[in-house]
Amino acid sequence: KIVELEEELRVVGNNLKSLEVSEEKNQQKHEAYEAQERLMSSRLQQALQKEESYEMTIRQMTQRLQEVCLCHASGSRAVDCELKHKFLLLNFFIFISSL
């Protein structure tokens, strides 16, 4: 009877060790997933901030384009209109190159 109990104790001990190893591996995986989630969340926030910045830049450029169109339509001096147009193009190319 004692031998059987000792064998059962050995089996239970081995099972416990196996479960502890599995728990440790699962904990490591869980921590890795949490780290990946934090990284992805940070990247999402950066992307949303970029999107907001780009939208604001596009709104500003649209407004300037409207000013250039109004400048030409109102018969303002050609030099003033041309300068506004060149400035708008320059800002556009700077914006595109930043993407």
Rosetta blueprint (number, residue, H / E / L):
1 K L
2 I H
3 V H
4 E H
5 L H
6 E H
7 E H
8 E H
9 L H
10 R H
11 V H
12 V H
13 G H
14 N H
15 N H
16 L H
17 K H
18 S H
19 L H
20 E H
21 V H
22 S H
23 E H
24 E H
25 K H
26 N H
27 Q H
28 Q H
29 K H
30 H H
31 E H
32 A H
33 Y H
34 E H
35 A H
36 Q H
37 E H
38 R H
39 L H
40 M H
41 S H
42 S H
43 R H
44 L H
45 Q H
46 Q H
47 A H
48 L H
49 Q H
50 K H
51 E H
52 E H
53 S H
54 Y H
55 E H
56 M H
57 T H
58 I H
59 R H
60 Q H
61 M H
62 T H
63 Q H
64 R H
65 L H
66 Q H
67 E H
68 V H
69 C H
70 L H
71 C H
72 H H
73 A H
74 S H
75 G L
76 S L
77 R L
78 A H
79 V H
80 D H
81 C H
82 E H
83 L H
84 K H
85 H H
86 K H
87 F H
88 L H
89 L H
90 L H
91 N H
92 F H
93 F H
94 I H
95 F H
96 I H
97 S H
98 S H
99 L L
